[in-house]
């Protein structure tokens, strides 16, 4: 496992713990957001969110 993959896995585990979601639910939600935005990765989602700015 690369350092990047390990960091991504840790981020998912942290988010699921904070939000009281299962890992499968979190991954499914991210996949749905990616599909709706036409994003190829979570990084693209973050870039799009940053560009949109706060509402």
C-alpha positions, 0 to 999 in steps of 0.5 A, a space after each residue: 500500500 502506498 503512503 497516498 492510499 494509506 492516507 486516503 484510507 485513514 481519512 475515510 475511517 476518520 470521517 466514518 467515525 465522526 459521522 457515525 457511518 459505515 465505511 460502505 455508506 461513506 464510499 457509496 455517498 462519495 461515489 454518488 457525488 462523483 457521478 453527479 459532478 462527473 468527477 473522476 476522483 475525490 480530489 476533483 470533488 475537493 477542487 470543485 468545492 473550493 472553486 464554488 466557495 462557501 454558500 
